């Protein structure tokens, strides 16, 4: 069993309040859960309007599947247009 952990720092240019930010973050979290079947939550920067940090975990028996999943999530976020990725870190345990 292989565990992959991904931390994604996001910039939310359209958020003018915490309410705007939470709406965008809740939406992206739910869409990622539904599409990729991973565990995901907001980790840090919860009180800052235009920044968010998401933690994502994935378990598989093949490292390549984990890397493909995280790559797909990165592409999914970038193509959405609402968010900009400022940093992305991946660990395999």
Buried (B, 14 or more C-beta within 10 A) or exposed (E): EBEBBBBBBBEBEEBEEEEBBBBBBEEBBEEBBEEBEBEBEBBEBEEEBBBBBBBBBBEBEEEEBBBBBBEEBBEBBEEEEBBEEEEBEBEEE
